[in-house]
């Protein structure tokens, strides 16, 4: 079953993501740390967020950087603590040719 966000991002049946321009990203085992997140955002990586009830959001450019600034202080990089406020778990996703995307799952 495919899921599509209002901004055109699709979650494909195999779990990969297809952006509105047709690029397909697949999850890697690499978790997003603050250092990795800053580096990839500075290099222009896109951001995908998924937070109930909003669902998926696909952000590029300045919007991705702005989203990262809000996510970074609430990023969980180790063992998940009990949820008391919004927290984010992130993974690096990549295209077949290695281009990165940061995907964050929000919990609250």
GUSE-87261 format. One record per atom (N, C-alpha, C): residue in one letter; x, y, z. Coordinates in steps of 0.001 Angstrom, whole numbers, padded with zeros to 6 digits, always signed. Layout:
<sites>
AXYZ/...
</sites>
This chain:
<sites>
X+000839-001187+000000/X+000000+000000+000000/X+000879+001244+000000/X+000617+002161-000904/X+001352+003408-000968/X+000637+004463-000146/X+001434+005295+000514/X+000884+006461+001203/X+001498+007686+000566/X+000696+008717+000364/X+001175+009943-000267/X+000851+011127+000640/X+001839+012007+000815/X+001617+013213+001603/X+001012+014291+000711/X+000553+015356+001325/X-000024+016454+000552/X+001003+017115-000348/X+002285+017021+000026/X+003325+017648-000795/X+003913+016696-001827/X+003307+015522-002028/X+003703+014627-003095/X+004689+013538-002729/X+005105+013452-001480/X+006002+012381-001044/X+005207+011088-000963/X+005784+009998-001485/X+005112+008699-001444/X+005937+007692-000660/X+005263+006948+000205/X+005889+005794+000837/X+005462+004592+000014/X+006429+003925-000610/X+006155+002814-001517/X+005941+001514-000743/X+005356+000503-001376/X+005066-000762-000682/X+006285-001417-000023/X+007480-001216-000590/X+008680-001816+000010/X+009260-000963+001139/X+008590+000148+001491/X+009042+001012+002571/X+009921+002157+002127/X+010358+002161+000871/X+011191+003256+000380/X+010323+004504+000182/X+010988+005634-000010/X+010297+006904-000211/X+010587+007439-001603/X+009546+007934-002268/X+009723+008587-003569/X+009320+010048-003406/X+010263+010941-003715/X+010001+012370-003603/X+009208+012855-004811/X+008663+014060-004748/X+007861+014561-005869/X+008604+014590-007202/X+009936+014691-007181/X+010688+014692-008443/X+011025+013283-008934/X+010524+012245-008228/X+010714+010863-008654/X+011920+010162-008065/X+012710+010854-007245/X+013878+010248-006620/X+013443+009270-005538/X+014065+008089-005496/X+013717+007064-004509/X+014846+006955-003483/X+014463+007003-002223/X+015396+006881-001098/X+015055+005624-000315/X+016107+004963+000175/X+015938+003769+001002/X+016628+003983+002343/X+016045+003404+003385/X+016592+003550+004719/X+017935+002833+004836/X+018848+003477+005543/X+020116+002860+005894/X+020076+002568+007392/X+021004+001777+007910/X+021021+001529+009348/X+021586+002709+010151/X+022065+003744+009479/X+022717+004867+010155/X+021694+005776+010833/X+021820+005917+012160/X+020977+006850+012914/X+021501+008264+012734/X+020619+009220+012852/X+021014+010618+012776/X+021467+011060+014164/X+022702+011532+014235/X+023215+012193+015436/X+023221+013692+015150/X+023474+014486+016157/X+023515+015928+015929/X+024622+016288+014930/X+025786+015681+015056/X+026895+015982+014147/X+026549+015595+012714/X+026059+014379+012530/X+025696+013907+011184/X+024577+014764+010603/X+023588+015071+011417/X+022480+015898+010947/X+022941+017264+010485/X+023779+017927+011298/X+024295+019249+010910/X+025079+019177+009606/X+025951+018170+009493/X+026760+018030+008278/X+025894+017832+007039/X+024914+016935+007136/X+024081+016646+005966/X+023162+017809+005620/X+022636+018497+006615/X+021811+019677+006348/X+022659+020758+005689/X+023869+020972+006207/X+024766+021965+005598/X+025097+021609+004156/X+025100+020321+003825/X+025363+019865+002458/X+024105+019855+001587/X+022963+020262+002156/X+021741+020398+001372/X+020787+019224+001400/X+020927+018316+002372/X+020013+017169+002451/X+018577+017620+002695/X+017652+016904+002118/X+016228+017131+002365/X+015857+016464+003689/X+014700+016860+004234/X+014197+016316+005490/X+012782+015813+005275/X+012494+014641+005845/X+011135+014119+005902/X+010787+013951+007373/X+009640+014487+007772/X+009156+014288+009132/X+007851+013506+009072/X+007606+012746+010126/X+006355+012006+010258/X+005923+012124+011715/X+004865+012877+011950/X+004368+013115+013303/X+002847+013079+013278/X+002275+012228+014122/X+000819+012137+014231/X+000285+013405+014876/X-000762+013996+014424/X-001664+013606+013341/X-001305+014234+011999/X-000187+014961+011927/X+000159+015682+010706/X+000550+014777+009548/X+001148+013621+009849/X+001615+012736+008795/X+002952+013202+008250/X+003239+012819+007011/X+004517+013117+006385/X+004603+014561+005913/X+005814+015107+006041/X+006152+016388+005416/X+007497+016222+004737/X+007622+016746+003540/X+008860+016700+002765/X+009379+018123+002637/X+010597+018364+003125/X+011134+019713+003191/X+012504+019776+002527/X+012720+020797+001730/X+014003+020984+001051/X+014489+022412+001279/X+015788+022607+001077/X+016368+023945+001155/X+016219+024578+002518/X+015789+025830+002505/X+015624+026602+003748/X+014613+025949+004688/X+013562+025360+004131/X+012557+024689+004965/X+013157+023488+005692/X+014051+022742+005029/X+014717+021598+005667/X+015611+022076+006802/X+016348+023142+006563/X+017223+023707+007589/X+016411+024199+008788/X+015303+024860+008530/X+014430+025348+009603/X+013860+024177+010409/X+013428+023130+009713/X+012903+021946+010411/X+013981+021320+011291/X+015205+021190+010759/X+016314+020619+011531/X+016555+021427+012806/X+016493+022750+012715/X+016712+023586+013896/X+015695+023303+014990/X+014471+022929+014627/X+013467+022569+015614/X+013605+021143+016116/X+014100+020245+015270/X+014237+018834+015629/X+015472+018587+016486/X+016575+019243+016157/X+017859+018946+016806/X+017796+018934+018338/X+017175+019912+018995/X+017153+019873+020467/X+016341+018706+021038/X+015451+018131+020245/X+014586+017044+020710/X+014968+015698+020090/X+016161+015635+019495/X+016617+014420+018832/X+017093+013400+019850/X+016596+012169+019734/X+017023+011063+020585/X+018077+010291+019809/X+019279+010188+020391/X+020361+009519+019680/X+020773+008209+020340/X+020287+007943+021509/X+020612+006697+022201/X+019325+005955+022524/X+019306+005362+023686/X+018116+004654+024143/X+016962+005638+024312/X+015796+005234+023883/X+014627+006112+023948/X+014181+006298+025394/X+014087+007557+025841/X+013558+007815+027184/X+012030+007755+027157/X+011399+007725+028332/X+009936+007820+028342/X+009512+009122+027649/X+008444+009073+026899/X+007991+010237+026148/X+007262+011191+027089/X+007786+012410+027187/X+007173+013449+028022/X+006792+014668+027182/X+007425+014794+026041/X+007197+015885+025104/X+007529+015317+023723/X+007435+016112+022697/X+007795+015606+021379/X+009274+015235+021349/X+009563+014065+020822/X+010946+013649+020599/X+011033+013038+019212/X+012237+013072+018638/X+012448+012640+017266/X+013513+011564+017202/X+013261+010545+016385/X+014216+009494+016061/X+014502+009632+014572/X+015770+009696+014205/X+016100+009924+012808/X+017030+008883+012225/X+016835+008621+010950/X+017720+007747+010174/X+018117+008448+008884/X+019302+008097+008418/X+019762+008583+007123/X+019215+007629+006060/X+018625+008180+005050/X+018140+007438+003888/X+018990+007873+002710/X+019190+007007+001748/X+020030+007347+000594/X+019426+006815-000702/X+019763+007515-001778/X+019428+007024-003112/X+020440+005955-003478/X+020200+005267-004586/X+021150+004258-005052/X+022523+004855-005352/X+022563+006147-005715/X+023857+006785-005984/X+024406+007546-004776/X+023789+007364-003592/X+024360+007879-002349/X+023872+009219-001849/X+022947+009872-002528/X+022447+011164-002045/X+021624+010966-000772/X+021861+011805+000261/X+021193+011600+001548/X+019874+012346+001702/X+019065+011812+002585/X+017827+012423+003054/X+017737+012056+004538/X+017260+012967+005355/X+017077+012698+006787/X+015596+012476+007054/X+015260+011311+007600/X+013858+011040+007927/X+013724+010941+009442/X+012760+011671+009978/X+012528+011725+011413/X+011109+011264+011738/X+011034+010338+012689/X+009747+009892+013226/X+009548+010594+014567/X+008446+011288+014690/X+008167+012009+015925/X+007261+011211+016846/X+007506+011338+018124/X+006664+010725+019151/X+006280+011810+020145/X+005045+011729+020627/X+004624+012667+021688/X+003535+012058+022511/
</sites>
